[in-house]
């Protein structure tokens, strides 16, 4: 009795078997490719299609398909064939034209390209321009600012301050000190509308100013603890009172390294005399136009986004109370900001950036 057409013998080399076994059991293989590999391995054992189908839980037709694909095309036959579809209507030359125009030119009547103006210039659709820009990470509608320090001792100051962050001295505390000045107590002209499903919190764009305060802060870079206080004015007198506060709170047996910017109140004769009377203090000034090197700026960003920017305050007193409450919560569960970049890495990144800006100068 006939049982069907005899199947052509299926054989595989050792390398092919090893590859099939990897595909069949490797967790990152796609499920389709893993199933096809298991089918072929079972067929290589000499099992008939029906037995293979039961073993791998697939149909006999599926087993027959991938058995034959492997016999004819080997491992390449187990990959998905390219699906038929509408031929691509945008040529490589058109893609290159869009990219080149975006990177090297601007429209005659604007500072940057839009999808509409680029589509008109290159004779493709706006959707095509959008897909090309998205594929190549181009965002001509966006612009960012930067500032390069002109400090003649930039390299020395970077190495000094980064060295404090990465390898602080023994029996000493490193404090990142600065002031967040002119913090406004803003009150909205109408009550804030609370968050609802599908609708964000809403507040009026107009506001009432009730005055300003300045937050003086010293961040302990080792623990994340912040010594902070508010003053209505921002002069060397207030800064001296803040230094007295720091001196009271830092244990007397520790040296104190202050990382500060070049603001005028930090360099007055009165401040210099105060530092001379307190020899355990060492001052490290950041380079000009390099506030990113002062870690307390990261804390100012947190308190601004979490407590100040969306806050509503009917007086400066209410604003200062909110700041003190935030400081208390922060210090109750604080942690340091992890500084990882070495001075060499920072300087190398700056070197590459300077080379890039010099090449694009017209």
N, C-alpha and C positions, 0 to 999 in steps of 0.2 A: 504494500500500500504506500502511495506517495504521501509525503508529509510536507511538500512544498519545494521550491527551488533550493538547491544547495547554496549555502552562503559562501562567497569567496573567502579563502583563509585570511585571517586578520593577524598580522604580526606587528611587533614594535621593537625598536632598538632599546637598549638599556637607558640611553639618555631620554628617549621619549617616555618610557615608563616612569622614570624619576620625575620628569616634568609633570606628567599626569597625576602622580601621587601628591606632588606639591600643590597642584591646583585643587585636588579633591579635599585636602584636609587643612589648607592654609586658611585661617579665619578671615583674612582680608580679601580672599577671592570672592567674586560675585557669585550669587547662588546659581545663576544660569550656567556659568563656566564650571563651577564645582560639580553640578549635576552631569554635565556632558563628560567631564573627566571620569566620574564614577561609572557612567555607562560604558565608556570605551574600556576601562580597566576590567569591568565584568565581562565584556565581550572577549577580551584577550584571554580570559580564563577558559574560553571554549563553550560558554553557556549559550543556549539558543536565545533568541530575542524575547520570547515569552518569559523565560526564567529571569532574564536580565530585567525585564519590565517589572516583574513582581519584586525583585530584589531592591531596585532603586525607586519603586513606587512611581513609575511613569508608564505611559502607554507604549504598546509594541511599535506603533508607527514612529514615536519619538526615538525609541531605541534604534530602529532601522535607519532613520534619517542620520543620526550622529555616528552610527557605525560606518555608514557609507561615506559620510563627509570625511571621517578620519582616514578611511582606506584610500580615498582619492587625493585629498589635500593635506594629510597628516595633521600636525598640530594647528597649522593655520586654518584648517577647515572647521575647527571648533569655535572660532571667533564669529561674531555676528557679521553678516554681510551688510554692505552699505544699502540702506533702504532707498527705494526709488522715491523721487519727489520732484518738485519744480526746480529746474536749474537755477543756480544763483544768478540774480539779475545785476548785482553790483560787482564790477570788475576790480581786480587788484589795483589797476591804475586809478580808479575812482577813490578807493580807500586811501591809497598813497596821497592823492591830491588833497583829500580832506585833512589828513594828518599833517601834511606839509604846510598847508595854509594855516592850520590852527597854531602850529609851533613857530612859524617864521613870519607871519604877516598879521595885520589887523585890518578890519574893514575901513573904508575911506571916511565913513561918517560916525565911527564909534571907537572906543578904546579896546574892545574885545568882541569876539565873535559870539553870536547867539545861534541856536539851531536854525532859526528862520533865515538869518543872513547867510550862514554857511550853506544851507540848502539852495538858496538862490544863486550863490556864487559857483557852486559845484554841480548844479543841475541834478541833485538827488533829493529824496524826500527828507523831511525833518526827522522822521523816525529812523531813517538810515544814518543820518548824522549823529543822532543820539546813541544808537547802537555802537557806532564806531568809537565815539568818545568814551563810552562806558567800557568797551573792550580794551582800550589802550590807556584808561585811567586819566583822561584829559578833562579838565574842569576850567574852561576859559572864563566862566562867570565868577570864579573865586579869586580873591587876591589877599595876600597876607603881608604884614609889615615886618621889618627886622631892623636891628640897630647894632652896629659894630662899635666896640669900645676903641677909643683912641688913646687910652691910658698908656703912657710909655713904659710902665712897669706891669703891664697886663700879665705877662707870663709869670713873673715872680709872684704876683698876688694870687693868681690861680693855683700855683703849686703850694703856696703857703696855706690857703684856706682849704683846698681839697685835702691836703695833708692832715689838717685838723679833723676833718670829717672822717677820713678813713683810718687814721692812726692817732687818736687823741692822746695827749700827754697824761702820764700818771698823776694821781692826786690833784686833779684839776677838773673843772667843768667848762664846757664849751657852750657859750650862749650866742644864739643868732638874734640880733637886736635890731629893731626898726620901729617906725611909727606908721600907722595907717591913719593919715590925716584927713580932715574934712569929711568925716562920715556923717551923712545927712540923716536927720530924723524926719522921714517923709510920712505924711498921713494922706490917705486917699480921700477924694471928695465924696465917695459913696462907699457903702459897706462892701466888703469882698464877697463875691458869690462863690459858695463852696463847691468843691469837686463833686461831680455827679457821673454816673455811668455814661461814657461816651463824650463827656463834656469836661474840659479841664477847669481848674480854678480860674476865675476871672476877676480882674480888678481894673479900675478906671486908669486910663493912661495919664490923666492929669492928677496933680497932687498938691499938697500944702507943705511948705517947708517950715519946720519948727526950730531950725538951728543945726549946729554941727558939733561934733566932738572928735577927739583924736585918740586912737587906741595905741598906747605904748606897750610893746610886747617883747619878751625875751624868751626864746625857745631853747630849751635844753636839748641839744641834738642827740644826746645819748638816751634820753627817756621819753622825749616828746612832751614833757611837762612845760607849761607856759606860765610865766609871771607876767601879768598884764594889769593895766589900770588905765582909766580914761581921764583925760584933761580937756578942758574947754579951749585951751590955747596950746600952741605948738612952738614953744620957745626953749632957749637953753635952760631957763629956770625950771620948766616942767621936766626936761630931760634930766637935770640934776636930781630932782626929787625921785625920779624913776631909778636913777643909779643908787640912791640911798635905799630904795625899796629892794633892789637886787642885793645890795650889800647886807641887808638884814636877813634875807631869806637863804642866801648861800652860806653853808657852814664855813666858819672862819678859818679852818685848817686847809681849805681848798684854794688853789689858784683859780683865777677866772679869766678865760679867754673870750673877748667880745668880738664877734664878727659884725661889722657895721658898714653902712654905705658912707658916701662922702657928703652927706647933708650938712649944711652950715652949722646947725645946732650941736653937731657931734664934735666940732673942732674949735669951739670958742675958747678964749683964754680961761674962763671959769671952769669949763670941763677939763681942760688940760691940767689946771691946778688940782682939781678933784682927783684926777688919775694919779698925779704925782704924790698926793697924800695917801693913796691906797696902792702901795707897790705890788700887791698880789694881782693886780689887773693888767692884762696885756691886750692891746687893741690890734685888730687885723681889719684893715679897710679893704672892701671889695673894689675891683677896678671900676672906673667910671662907666656908666651905661651897661652895667652887668648885674642888675638886681637879681637875676635868675640864680646867681651864686649864693644868695642869702636864703637859707632854708626857711626862715620865718615867713617869707613871701608865700610859701606853700600853705602855711597856716592861715594867712590872711585870705587866700583864695577859698579855703574851707569855710571860714566864718562868714565870708561874703555870700557864698552860694547857699549855705544852709540856714543862716539866721538873719542876715541884713537885707539882701536884695529884695526878697519878697515880704519882708516885714512891714508892718504898719505901726507907726509910732506917733502918739499925739504930743510928745514932748521930748526934749533931749534927755531928760531924766529917765523916761521910759526906754529910750534907746540904750542908754548906759546900763540900765538894769538888765536888759536883754543880753548885752555883751557880757556882763559879769556872770549871768546864769550860764551862758554858753561856755565860758572859761571854766566854771565849776564842773560842768558835765564833761568837758574835754579832759580835764586833769584827773577826773575820777576813773577814766578808762582810756588813758593815753598810750600811745606807742610811737616810737621814733619813725621819721621818714627815712627810708633806707637809701642812702647815697651809694651808688655803685660805680659811677664813672671815675676813672683815674684822671690825673692832670694830663697825662700823655694822650689819652683818648679824646679829651676835650680839645686840646690844642690841635690834634690831627684832624678832627672834625671841622674845626675853624679854618684850618689850612685849606681843606678841600672846598669849603664854602667860599673862601676868598678867591680861590682859583676860578670857581664857577662864575662869581660876580664880575671878575676882571675880564673873563672871556666874553661876557654878554654886554659889556659897556660899549656904548656907541660913540 
